[in-house]
Amino acid sequence: MTTRMFASPLFLGFDHLEQMLERAAKTSADGYPPYNIEQTGPTGLRITLAVAGFTMDDLQITQEDNQLVIRGRQMDDAQDRVFLHRGIAARQFQRAFVLAEGIDVKGAWLDNGLLHIDLARPQPESRVKTIRIGKGGGTVAVLEPQATAKQGRTG
C-alpha cells in the first residue's frame, strides 16, 4: 500500500512529481558502483561513478524521460586468464538518477576508472499572469503573460 504525499486537494497537478518520487524510492539500495554528486557552479552538477575495470564500450548512459540511467556490462574475458584472486568487481550494474524538469545532460567522460557526467540546471523564470474574470460561459481569458528572469547569485 502506498501513501500519497500530495493527497491534499490544494496540490493540483503534482501526480507526475509523486510518480518520480516513487520511482526514485524503488531504485536499488545496492551501493555498487559508488558515486559522488557535486556542485560545479551555480547551475552545474557532476555525477562521478567509480567504474574501475570498465571501458567506454562496457558503459551506456541513457536519459529515459526524467531518469538518467547508467548501465555497465563487462565482456567476459576470463577464459584467457587465470585469476589467483579476483577482488575487482566484474559484475554488471544499473544506476538511475531522477532528474528535475529542465536539467540538461551536458556530457560524459571516462578518466582513470571514474565516469563523470556533467549536468546543467537552468535558472528558473518567474512568470506572472493576469486572469480576467468574466461573466458566465466558463471560459477563461489570460491576459499578457509577463516573464521576468530571476536574479542569479554571482560569485
N, CA and C atoms as a LAMMPS dump frame, in Angstrom:
ITEM: TIMESTEP
0
ITEM: NUMBER OF ATOMS
465
ITEM: BOX BOUNDS ff ff ff
-5.0000000000000000e+02 5.0000000000000000e+02
-5.0000000000000000e+02 5.0000000000000000e+02
-5.0000000000000000e+02 5.0000000000000000e+02
ITEM: ATOMS id mol type element x y z
1 1 1 N 0.843 -1.186 0
2 1 2 C 0 0 0
3 1 3 C 0.886 1.246 0
4 2 1 N 0.602 2.156 -0.893
5 2 2 C 1.376 3.387 -0.946
6 2 3 C 0.558 4.515 -0.346
7 3 1 N 1.246 5.402 0.34
8 3 2 C 0.574 6.584 0.876
9 3 3 C 0.879 7.738 -0.054
10 4 1 N -0.131 8.491 -0.366
11 4 2 C 0.036 9.611 -1.292
12 4 3 C 0.606 10.803 -0.551
13 5 1 N 1.658 11.368 -1.103
14 5 2 C 2.304 12.523 -0.49
15 5 3 C 1.509 13.801 -0.739
16 6 1 N 0.906 13.872 -1.898
17 6 2 C 0.198 15.08 -2.294
18 6 3 C -1.305 14.818 -2.305
19 7 1 N -1.815 14.266 -1.214
20 7 2 C -3.218 13.893 -1.135
21 7 3 C -4.132 15.1 -0.903
22 8 1 N -3.571 16.2 -0.474
23 8 2 C -4.373 17.387 -0.208
24 8 3 C -5.005 17.892 -1.504
25 9 1 N -6.256 18.323 -1.449
26 9 2 C -6.884 18.871 -2.66
27 9 3 C -6.269 20.195 -3.1
28 10 1 N -5.393 20.784 -2.283
29 10 2 C -4.751 22.044 -2.653
30 10 3 C -3.557 21.836 -3.591
31 11 1 N -3.064 20.591 -3.695
32 11 2 C -1.959 20.282 -4.605
33 11 3 C -2.532 19.751 -5.911
34 12 1 N -2.592 20.601 -6.918
35 12 2 C -3.153 20.226 -8.219
36 12 3 C -2.036 19.967 -9.218
37 13 1 N -2.099 18.853 -9.911
38 13 2 C -1.148 18.563 -10.972
39 13 3 C 0.196 18.036 -10.5
40 14 1 N 0.291 17.522 -9.289
41 14 2 C 1.552 17.002 -8.777
42 14 3 C 1.666 15.489 -8.933
43 15 1 N 0.773 14.875 -9.712
44 15 2 C 0.814 13.422 -9.909
45 15 3 C 2.15 12.986 -10.505
46 16 1 N 2.656 13.757 -11.457
47 16 2 C 3.914 13.424 -12.112
48 16 3 C 5.07 13.44 -11.107
49 17 1 N 5.093 14.432 -10.239
50 17 2 C 6.137 14.53 -9.219
51 17 3 C 6.053 13.36 -8.252
52 18 1 N 4.851 12.992 -7.887
53 18 2 C 4.66 11.856 -6.991
54 18 3 C 5.159 10.558 -7.633
55 19 1 N 4.915 10.388 -8.921
56 19 2 C 5.402 9.201 -9.628
57 19 3 C 6.921 9.179 -9.677
58 20 1 N 7.555 10.35 -9.879
59 20 2 C 9.012 10.415 -9.891
60 20 3 C 9.588 10.045 -8.535
61 21 1 N 8.962 10.504 -7.456
62 21 2 C 9.443 10.173 -6.118
63 21 3 C 9.3 8.684 -5.835
64 22 1 N 8.214 8.084 -6.284
65 22 2 C 8.034 6.641 -6.118
66 22 3 C 9.091 5.873 -6.909
67 23 1 N 9.39 6.331 -8.114
68 23 2 C 10.402 5.672 -8.942
69 23 3 C 11.773 5.755 -8.277
70 24 1 N 12.087 6.914 -7.682
71 24 2 C 13.367 7.072 -7.006
72 24 3 C 13.457 6.177 -5.781
73 25 1 N 12.345 5.988 -5.081
74 25 2 C 12.341 5.133 -3.895
75 25 3 C 12.536 3.67 -4.254
76 26 1 N 12.157 3.283 -5.469
77 26 2 C 12.274 1.886 -5.889
78 26 3 C 13.667 1.524 -6.387
79 27 1 N 14.528 2.528 -6.601
80 27 2 C 15.854 2.21 -7.119
81 27 3 C 16.606 1.365 -6.11
82 28 1 N 17.488 0.588 -6.61
83 28 2 C 18.215 -0.383 -5.794
84 28 3 C 19.01 0.295 -4.689
85 29 1 N 19.011 -0.331 -3.536
86 29 2 C 19.798 0.171 -2.408
87 29 3 C 21.229 -0.343 -2.479
88 30 1 N 21.546 -1.095 -3.541
89 30 2 C 22.886 -1.622 -3.739
90 30 3 C 23.866 -0.452 -3.852
91 31 1 N 24.983 -0.552 -3.186
92 31 2 C 25.96 0.53 -3.182
93 31 3 C 26.962 0.452 -4.309
94 32 1 N 26.714 -0.407 -5.309
95 32 2 C 27.674 -0.579 -6.394
96 32 3 C 27.12 -0.013 -7.685
97 33 1 N 27.837 0.764 -8.397
98 33 2 C 29.149 1.314 -8.038
99 33 3 C 28.991 2.544 -7.158
100 34 1 N 29.982 2.832 -6.335
101 34 2 C 29.896 4.04 -5.509
102 34 3 C 29.929 5.283 -6.395
103 35 1 N 29.331 6.363 -5.909
104 35 2 C 29.252 7.583 -6.712
105 35 3 C 29.301 8.819 -5.824
106 36 1 N 29.645 9.927 -6.434
107 36 2 C 29.604 11.255 -5.814
108 36 3 C 28.705 12.142 -6.658
109 37 1 N 28.081 13.105 -6.005
110 37 2 C 27.366 14.169 -6.71
111 37 3 C 27.914 15.474 -6.167
112 38 1 N 28.401 16.309 -7.062
113 38 2 C 28.986 17.569 -6.609
114 38 3 C 28.419 18.739 -7.396
115 39 1 N 28.457 19.891 -6.772
116 39 2 C 28.034 21.116 -7.449
117 39 3 C 29.282 21.75 -8.03
118 40 1 N 29.282 21.994 -9.332
119 40 2 C 30.461 22.531 -10.013
120 40 3 C 30.352 24.023 -10.299
121 41 1 N 29.225 24.609 -10.007
122 41 2 C 28.999 26.03 -10.239
123 41 3 C 27.582 26.363 -9.843
124 42 1 N 27.157 27.598 -10.061
125 42 2 C 25.805 27.991 -9.668
126 42 3 C 24.716 27.166 -10.346
127 43 1 N 24.963 26.69 -11.574
128 43 2 C 23.966 25.891 -12.275
129 43 3 C 24.497 24.524 -12.69
130 44 1 N 25.722 24.189 -12.285
131 44 2 C 26.343 22.954 -12.732
132 44 3 C 26.382 21.874 -11.665
133 45 1 N 26.142 20.636 -12.092
134 45 2 C 26.244 19.463 -11.232
135 45 3 C 27.1 18.435 -11.938
136 46 1 N 27.771 17.567 -11.158
137 46 2 C 28.547 16.477 -11.746
138 46 3 C 28.307 15.213 -10.932
139 47 1 N 27.974 14.142 -11.639
140 47 2 C 27.869 12.819 -11.039
141 47 3 C 29.139 12.076 -11.419
142 48 1 N 29.815 11.488 -10.438
143 48 2 C 31.024 10.707 -10.692
144 48 3 C 30.824 9.316 -10.131
145 49 1 N 30.963 8.312 -10.99
146 49 2 C 30.836 6.913 -10.579
147 49 3 C 32.198 6.236 -10.669
148 50 1 N 32.531 5.412 -9.663
149 50 2 C 33.767 4.637 -9.664
150 50 3 C 33.505 3.34 -10.428
151 51 1 N 34.053 3.247 -11.635
152 51 2 C 33.792 2.108 -12.515
153 51 3 C 35.103 1.442 -12.923
154 52 1 N 35.923 1.131 -11.935
155 52 2 C 37.222 0.505 -12.205
156 52 3 C 37.022 -0.778 -13.007
157 53 1 N 37.839 -0.945 -14.035
158 53 2 C 37.786 -2.15 -14.845
159 53 3 C 36.84 -2.077 -16.026
160 54 1 N 36.011 -1.039 -16.1
161 54 2 C 35.085 -0.88 -17.219
162 54 3 C 35.716 0.012 -18.276
163 55 1 N 35.472 -0.325 -19.535
164 55 2 C 35.915 0.527 -20.64
165 55 3 C 34.709 1.323 -21.147
166 56 1 N 34.957 2.237 -22.063
167 56 2 C 33.854 3.021 -22.632
168 56 3 C 32.848 2.122 -23.337
169 57 1 N 33.334 1.046 -23.945
170 57 2 C 32.433 0.122 -24.64
171 57 3 C 31.554 -0.668 -23.675
172 58 1 N 31.976 -0.776 -22.411
173 58 2 C 31.213 -1.516 -21.401
174 58 3 C 30.122 -0.677 -20.754
175 59 1 N 30.133 0.628 -20.983
176 59 2 C 29.224 1.555 -20.304
177 59 3 C 28.215 2.141 -21.277
178 60 1 N 27.013 2.396 -20.758
179 60 2 C 25.947 3.018 -21.558
180 60 3 C 25.214 4.009 -20.666
181 61 1 N 24.995 5.211 -21.179
182 61 2 C 24.249 6.242 -20.468
183 61 3 C 23.053 6.609 -21.322
184 62 1 N 21.858 6.543 -20.735
185 62 2 C 20.649 6.943 -21.449
186 62 3 C 19.823 7.848 -20.554
187 63 1 N 19.044 8.704 -21.201
188 63 2 C 18.081 9.528 -20.482
189 63 3 C 16.701 9.085 -20.936
190 64 1 N 15.96 8.501 -20.027
191 64 2 C 14.623 7.995 -20.3
192 64 3 C 13.638 8.881 -19.548
193 65 1 N 12.974 9.745 -20.273
194 65 2 C 12.114 10.767 -19.675
195 65 3 C 12.961 11.586 -18.706
196 66 1 N 12.596 11.602 -17.438
197 66 2 C 13.35 12.378 -16.45
198 66 3 C 14.281 11.5 -15.63
199 67 1 N 14.676 10.379 -16.181
200 67 2 C 15.544 9.458 -15.454
201 67 3 C 16.841 9.263 -16.233
202 68 1 N 17.962 9.498 -15.552
203 68 2 C 19.278 9.26 -16.129
204 68 3 C 19.705 7.86 -15.686
205 69 1 N 19.967 6.984 -16.65
206 69 2 C 20.282 5.586 -16.345
207 69 3 C 21.685 5.273 -16.857
208 70 1 N 22.543 4.777 -15.963
209 70 2 C 23.893 4.372 -16.313
210 70 3 C 23.966 2.862 -16.144
211 71 1 N 24.376 2.176 -17.217
212 71 2 C 24.484 0.714 -17.179
213 71 3 C 25.915 0.32 -17.492
214 72 1 N 26.378 -0.701 -16.807
215 72 2 C 27.703 -1.234 -17.064
216 72 3 C 27.629 -2.738 -17.22
217 73 1 N 28.244 -3.234 -18.287
218 73 2 C 28.281 -4.684 -18.529
219 73 3 C 29.641 -4.998 -19.143
220 74 1 N 30.459 -5.727 -18.38
221 74 2 C 31.785 -6.093 -18.871
222 74 3 C 31.706 -7.353 -19.697
223 75 1 N 32.499 -7.381 -20.746
224 75 2 C 32.606 -8.592 -21.552
225 75 3 C 33.447 -9.592 -20.778
226 76 1 N 33.06 -10.838 -20.799
227 76 2 C 33.764 -11.876 -20.043
228 76 3 C 35.027 -12.283 -20.786
229 77 1 N 36.166 -11.801 -20.278
230 77 2 C 37.443 -12.161 -20.883
231 77 3 C 38.207 -13.135 -20
232 78 1 N 37.513 -13.768 -19.055
233 78 2 C 38.161 -14.651 -18.082
234 78 3 C 38.673 -15.942 -18.708
235 79 1 N 38.179 -16.333 -19.886
236 79 2 C 38.619 -17.602 -20.463
237 79 3 C 40.086 -17.556 -20.861
238 80 1 N 40.643 -16.37 -21.104
239 80 2 C 42.053 -16.247 -21.474
240 80 3 C 42.953 -16.061 -20.263
241 81 1 N 42.371 -15.882 -19.082
242 81 2 C 43.158 -15.52 -17.9
243 81 3 C 42.882 -16.488 -16.76
244 82 1 N 43.881 -16.659 -15.922
245 82 2 C 43.738 -17.475 -14.726
246 82 3 C 43.945 -16.556 -13.529
247 83 1 N 42.881 -16.366 -12.733
248 83 2 C 42.953 -15.496 -11.569
249 83 3 C 43.303 -16.313 -10.332
250 84 1 N 44.31 -15.901 -9.592
251 84 2 C 44.601 -16.489 -8.294
252 84 3 C 43.716 -15.852 -7.236
253 85 1 N 43.37 -14.603 -7.443
254 85 2 C 42.418 -13.885 -6.59
255 85 3 C 41.718 -12.862 -7.471
256 86 1 N 40.416 -12.764 -7.354
257 86 2 C 39.673 -11.785 -8.148
258 86 3 C 38.886 -10.894 -7.195
259 87 1 N 39.464 -9.752 -6.842
260 87 2 C 38.849 -8.829 -5.899
261 87 3 C 38.227 -7.609 -6.561
262 88 1 N 38.514 -7.411 -7.832
263 88 2 C 37.92 -6.281 -8.549
264 88 3 C 36.576 -6.742 -9.097
265 89 1 N 35.544 -6.031 -8.704
266 89 2 C 34.19 -6.42 -9.126
267 89 3 C 34.081 -6.388 -10.647
268 90 1 N 33.519 -7.443 -11.194
269 90 2 C 33.334 -7.532 -12.644
270 90 3 C 31.883 -7.864 -12.929
271 91 1 N 30.997 -7.241 -12.198
272 91 2 C 29.58 -7.542 -12.37
273 91 3 C 28.896 -6.392 -13.106
274 92 1 N 27.768 -6.688 -13.667
275 92 2 C 27.01 -5.641 -14.347
276 92 3 C 26.275 -4.806 -13.305
277 93 1 N 25.937 -3.588 -13.698
278 93 2 C 25.209 -2.704 -12.786
279 93 3 C 24.276 -1.814 -13.575
280 94 1 N 23.329 -1.257 -12.844
281 94 2 C 22.457 -0.21 -13.376
282 94 3 C 22.228 0.773 -12.245
283 95 1 N 22.546 2.035 -12.494
284 95 2 C 22.352 3.088 -11.503
285 95 3 C 21.465 4.147 -12.156
286 96 1 N 20.389 4.535 -11.486
287 96 2 C 19.45 5.506 -12.056
288 96 3 C 19.326 6.72 -11.14
289 97 1 N 19.233 7.879 -11.754
290 97 2 C 19.031 9.141 -11.051
291 97 3 C 17.796 9.814 -11.648
292 98 1 N 16.903 10.305 -10.814
293 98 2 C 15.722 11.028 -11.289
294 98 3 C 16.108 12.503 -11.398
295 99 1 N 15.908 13.057 -12.584
296 99 2 C 16.273 14.442 -12.861
297 99 3 C 15.048 15.342 -12.781
298 100 1 N 15.234 16.529 -12.256
299 100 2 C 14.16 17.52 -12.222
300 100 3 C 13.917 18.031 -13.643
301 101 1 N 12.736 18.6 -13.853
302 101 2 C 12.404 19.182 -15.154
303 101 3 C 13.451 20.224 -15.527
304 102 1 N 13.905 20.182 -16.767
305 102 2 C 14.826 21.193 -17.267
306 102 3 C 16.297 20.871 -17.075
307 103 1 N 16.644 19.864 -16.292
308 103 2 C 18.056 19.52 -16.119
309 103 3 C 18.547 18.916 -17.429
310 104 1 N 19.689 19.408 -17.899
311 104 2 C 20.226 19.012 -19.185
312 104 3 C 21.546 18.273 -18.984
313 105 1 N 21.711 17.131 -19.646
314 105 2 C 22.968 16.388 -19.592
315 105 3 C 23.911 17.026 -20.602
316 106 1 N 25.022 17.567 -20.124
317 106 2 C 25.965 18.285 -20.981
318 106 3 C 27.012 17.379 -21.603
319 107 1 N 27.396 16.314 -20.914
320 107 2 C 28.415 15.434 -21.468
321 107 3 C 28.901 14.437 -20.433
322 108 1 N 29.685 13.468 -20.892
323 108 2 C 30.238 12.445 -20.013
324 108 3 C 31.616 12.044 -20.521
325 109 1 N 32.493 11.665 -19.589
326 109 2 C 33.803 11.177 -19.963
327 109 3 C 34.319 10.201 -18.911
328 110 1 N 35.199 9.314 -19.352
329 110 2 C 35.789 8.293 -18.509
330 110 3 C 37.258 8.633 -18.325
331 111 1 N 37.706 8.698 -17.061
332 111 2 C 39.079 9.085 -16.77
333 111 3 C 39.57 8.317 -15.55
334 112 1 N 40.579 7.474 -15.731
335 112 2 C 41.2 6.722 -14.638
336 112 3 C 40.199 5.949 -13.791
337 113 1 N 39.264 5.275 -14.424
338 113 2 C 38.297 4.454 -13.703
339 113 3 C 37.137 5.22 -13.106
340 114 1 N 37.029 6.507 -13.406
341 114 2 C 35.917 7.327 -12.925
342 114 3 C 35.112 7.822 -14.116
343 115 1 N 33.811 7.594 -14.075
344 115 2 C 32.899 8.082 -15.1
345 115 3 C 32.274 9.37 -14.59
346 116 1 N 32.495 10.461 -15.318
347 116 2 C 31.977 11.781 -14.937
348 116 3 C 30.836 12.152 -15.884
349 117 1 N 29.735 12.645 -15.319
350 117 2 C 28.595 13.099 -16.114
351 117 3 C 28.252 14.51 -15.651
352 118 1 N 28.357 15.47 -16.569
353 118 2 C 28.05 16.86 -16.236
354 118 3 C 26.609 17.186 -16.577
355 119 1 N 25.959 17.893 -15.656
356 119 2 C 24.563 18.303 -15.811
357 119 3 C 24.478 19.812 -15.629
358 120 1 N 23.473 20.414 -16.239
359 120 2 C 23.224 21.851 -16.074
360 120 3 C 21.794 22.05 -15.617
361 121 1 N 21.652 22.885 -14.616
362 121 2 C 20.336 23.214 -14.075
363 121 3 C 20.032 24.651 -14.485
364 122 1 N 19.038 24.856 -15.353
365 122 2 C 18.746 26.218 -15.821
366 122 3 C 18.162 27.078 -14.704
367 123 1 N 18.371 28.383 -14.843
368 123 2 C 17.784 29.322 -13.883
369 123 3 C 16.284 29.411 -14.147
370 124 1 N 15.468 29.26 -13.114
371 124 2 C 14.026 29.332 -13.326
372 124 3 C 13.58 30.764 -13.63
373 125 1 N 12.544 30.842 -14.445
374 125 2 C 11.948 32.146 -14.745
375 125 3 C 10.7 32.324 -13.906
376 126 1 N 10.512 33.523 -13.435
377 126 2 C 9.303 33.842 -12.692
378 126 3 C 8.262 34.337 -13.695
379 127 1 N 7.072 33.719 -13.669
380 127 2 C 6.022 34.116 -14.606
381 127 3 C 4.838 34.66 -13.829
382 128 1 N 4.326 35.758 -14.314
383 128 2 C 3.15 36.371 -13.705
384 128 3 C 2.083 36.48 -14.79
385 129 1 N 0.874 35.979 -14.514
386 129 2 C -0.231 36.074 -15.454
387 129 3 C -1.396 36.763 -14.763
388 130 1 N -2.085 37.58 -15.518
389 130 2 C -3.303 38.195 -15.021
390 130 3 C -4.474 37.451 -15.646
391 131 1 N -5.385 36.978 -14.823
392 131 2 C -6.535 36.208 -15.282
393 131 3 C -7.763 37.113 -15.242
394 132 1 N -8.411 37.262 -16.383
395 132 2 C -9.605 38.098 -16.472
396 132 3 C -10.801 37.32 -15.911
397 133 1 N -11.601 37.97 -15.143
398 133 2 C -12.818 37.375 -14.594
399 133 3 C -13.974 37.797 -15.485
400 134 1 N -14.62 36.789 -16.082
401 134 2 C -15.715 37.08 -16.997
402 134 3 C -17.054 36.69 -16.398
403 135 1 N -18.131 37.027 -17.104
404 135 2 C -19.484 36.67 -16.682
405 135 3 C -19.883 35.375 -17.367
406 136 1 N -20.281 34.371 -16.594
407 136 2 C -20.821 33.119 -17.133
408 136 3 C -19.981 32.517 -18.237
409 137 1 N -20.482 31.491 -18.878
410 137 2 C -19.818 30.879 -20.019
411 137 3 C -18.679 29.944 -19.665
412 138 1 N -18.035 30.109 -18.562
413 138 2 C -16.995 29.21 -18.099
414 138 3 C -15.667 29.281 -18.833
415 139 1 N -15.469 30.256 -19.737
416 139 2 C -14.178 30.355 -20.409
417 139 3 C -13.304 31.345 -19.665
418 140 1 N -12.017 31.09 -19.714
419 140 2 C -11.064 31.95 -19.02
420 140 3 C -10.171 32.596 -20.06
421 141 1 N -10.014 33.876 -19.965
422 141 2 C -9.112 34.6 -20.86
423 141 3 C -7.875 34.976 -20.075
424 142 1 N -6.722 34.686 -20.637
425 142 2 C -5.461 35.026 -19.993
426 142 3 C -4.919 36.27 -20.665
427 143 1 N -4.603 37.264 -19.847
428 143 2 C -4.002 38.472 -20.387
429 143 3 C -2.501 38.265 -20.486
430 144 1 N -1.833 39.183 -21.099
431 144 2 C -0.417 39.12 -21.42
432 144 3 C 0.43 38.503 -20.299
433 145 1 N 1.051 37.337 -20.582
434 145 2 C 1.982 36.79 -19.594
435 145 3 C 3.232 37.64 -19.543
436 146 1 N 3.741 37.842 -18.362
437 146 2 C 4.922 38.663 -18.173
438 146 3 C 6.024 37.781 -17.625
439 147 1 N 7.062 37.486 -18.406
440 147 2 C 8.176 36.66 -17.942
441 147 3 C 9.282 37.572 -17.439
442 148 1 N 9.735 37.286 -16.262
443 148 2 C 10.856 38.03 -15.702
444 148 3 C 11.891 37.022 -15.235
445 149 1 N 13.133 37.233 -15.616
446 149 2 C 14.204 36.315 -15.189
447 149 3 C 14.533 36.585 -13.741
448 150 1 N 14.696 35.503 -12.978
449 150 2 C 15.105 35.646 -11.583
450 150 3 C 16.55 36.101 -11.535
451 151 1 N 16.859 36.902 -10.587
452 151 2 C 18.235 37.353 -10.405
453 151 3 C 19.061 36.196 -9.866
454 152 1 N 20.134 35.853 -10.53
455 152 2 C 21.014 34.769 -10.078
456 152 3 C 22.097 35.319 -9.177
457 153 1 N 22.653 34.435 -8.352
458 153 2 C 23.765 34.833 -7.498
459 153 3 C 25.009 34.973 -8.344
460 154 1 N 25.85 35.855 -7.959
461 154 2 C 27.148 35.984 -8.62
462 154 3 C 28.216 35.716 -7.573
463 155 1 N 29.278 35.135 -8.03
464 155 2 C 30.4 34.931 -7.101
465 155 3 C 30.703 33.556 -6.908
